[in-house]
Amino acid sequence: MQAVNIVYWQEGDDWLGYLQDYPDYWTQGETLDELKELLKELYHDITDGHIPGIRKVEELVVA
């Protein structure tokens, strides 16, 4: 089992969110639990290569 960070918020009656490492790929649910399930599915789609051209955010250390 792996943990990933998510960013989420409520807008009206909907819950919106994305995986912190992949901020270009948002999803939404009617409940927070539904949103979390959709984010899990999105994670698997991204990591299994089902979505082409994925852009990722990563920290770069410079001197």
PyMOL commands that set and color helices and strands:
alter all, ss='L'
color gray80, all
select helices_A, chain A and resi 32-47
alter helices_A, ss='H'
color red, helices_A
select strands_A, chain A and resi 6-11+14-19+22-29
alter strands_A, ss='S'
color yellow, strands_A
deselect
rebuild
show_as cartoon
